[in-house]
Amino acid sequence: MEQPSCCPTVEFDRSKLMIRIEVTLNADPTAIGPVVEGIMEMARRLECASGKEFEIETALREALANAIIHGCKNDPSKKVQCCVGCDEEHGMLIVVRDPGSGFDPFAIPNPCHGENIFSNHGRGIYLINQLMDEVKFERNGTEIHMRKY
């Protein structure tokens, strides 16, 4: 069954869009690199969020990895959707959607407190929140919206 587009249609004026990319990838960790590289190449070429490429690339990698590992349980038969939109007024918006059951983002332990400091995982959401200007979770946590101005 085809999933609906994850690109927000209301937020961006199509005539002012510098970039709009929709990608559906198999839930395979090896798919992350090529998708991120392609999106970042387009963003650099169009100077979308210029000077903030490191933050955007890191947050995108983390969001895709979380969708594959947690949302899809590393099942390559499942799909992850990624949509990127950019214009001068709204900045760069990245939406990543997975078919999982979701999660409560407020239940994620802070990796900077107590025993969590020594954990070898659990820093992705924290990093995304630190790197991006706005982060929202929709659809019961199966969809993350990340914005960089």
N, C-alpha and C positions, 0 to 999 in steps of 0.2 A: 504494500500500500504506500503510495506517495505521500510524504509528509508535506504540510503547507510550508510556504516560505517563512524563514525566520527573520527576513529583513523587515525592519519597520518601514511602513509605507507613509505614515502620517508625518513623521518627524522631519524628513528631508524633502526639499523641493527638488524634484527630478531634474529640473532645468539648471540647478546650481550644483548638482553633484559632481565632485571631482573624480570620485571612484565609487563603484558599487560592485562588489564581488560576492557571489554565492557559491559555496563549495560544499559538496557532500562527500565525506570520506569514510572508508571502512574503518572500523574501530581497531586499527592496527597501529601500534606506536611508531612503526617505521614510516607511516604516512604523515606524521606531524611535521618533520623537517621540510619536505618539499612544499607542503601547503603554506607553512610559515614563510619560507623563502620567497615563494611566489607573491604572497600578499605584501610582504615587506618590500620587495622589488618594485611593485606597482606604487606603493605608498611613497617610496623614495623618489621615484621618477616624477610623480605628480606633486612632490613636496607636501604631502599630507601629514600634518603633525610634525613638521620639520624640527629636528633637534631633539625629538622625543622617541626616536626609533628604538632605543634600547628598552625603555619602559614598555612600549607597545609590544615588541617582539617577545619579551620575557613573559608578560601577562598572557599573551596569546598562546605561547607554548604551554604554560601552566594550565590554562583553561581547557585546551585540547587534551592534554594528558589526563586531567581530572575526568573529563567526559569519557575518555576511552577506558581508563582504569576503573573508575567508580560507577559511572553511568552505564557503561556497556559491559562491565566486568571482563574486559579484555577479549570479548567475543567478536572476532573479525567479521562475522556475518551481520553484525549490527552496524548502524550508520550514525555518524555525527555530522551535524549541519553547522556551518560557519558562514556568517554573513558580515561583510564589512561595508560601511558607508562613510563617506567623508565629504564635508563641504566646509567652506570658510566660517560659516555661522555656528554650526553645531560641532565642529571638530571631527574626530574620528570615533565612530561607534562600531564596536565589535560585539556580535551576538554569537554565542556557541550554545547549541542545543543537543541534548542526548536523549535517548529513548528510555532512560532508567526510571526508577520509582521516585527519585528526588531525595532531598535531604534538608535538614534545618541548618542553614548557615550559621545561626546563632549558637548551635550546639557544638561547633568545632572548637576544640580547645586552643587557647592562645599559645603559640609556640614559644613565646618569650617568658612564660611563667612556669615556675616550679620544675617538676620532672619533665615537662614537655620540651625543655631546652635540650635535653639529651636524646630526644626521639629522632629517628632517622627518616621520618615522614611527617606530613601534616603542616607543611609551610606554604602550599600553593595558594590557598585562599588568602592567607595573610599577605603574601607577596603581591598578589593581584590588587588587594585593597591599598597597599602602600604605593604601588606604582601608577595606578590609574586615578583619574580625577573623580570619577563616579563609578560605582559598582552596584548593580541591582540583581537580585535573583528573582526569576519569574517561574511560573508553571511548577510550583512546589520544589524549586531548586534544580529543575532539569534544564534550565535556561539561564545563562549569565549574560548580562548586558554590561559592557565595559566601555567607558568613554574617556578619551584624552582630548583636551582642548588645545 
